Amino acid sequence: MPKNKSNPKADWYFTKPRKWQQEIKLLRSIILNCGLKEELKWGCPCYTIDERNIVLIHIFKEYCAVLFFKGALLKDKEKILVQQTENVQSARQIRFISTEEITELKPVLTLYINEAVKAEKAGLKVK
């Protein structure tokens, strides 16, 4: 799978001085190494394949996160996916509070992203 470059339109998200800046830069590099295309949607970096949303990076007060649009379809063997609220049907997050945590979970995160890409390419839907 070809490695994609960052999108200049999303650069501001990663250079704006704020909490979680180093963490989201690391998440960006991991996601881009999975061959996804970087776009800017809803004011956040969104990563797609064949124009279909796979994951999104976003920041909250207490953590930063990678949101899987169809996270409910993932196997989640590590039990790290979080359902934001009970009303969220499809999306799931992996939450991070340090670069060390991201580095430690990099292989799992990469595995989950690749699984999400396969599910999207297979046309799987959340019931």
Buried (B, 14 or more C-beta within 10 A) or exposed (E): EEEBEBBEEBBEBBEEEEEBBEBBBBBBEBBBBBBBBBBBEEEBBBBBBEEEBBBBBBBEEEBBBBBBBBBBBBEBEEEBBBBBEEEBEBBBBBBBEBBEBBEEBBEBBBBBBBBBBEBBEEEEEEE
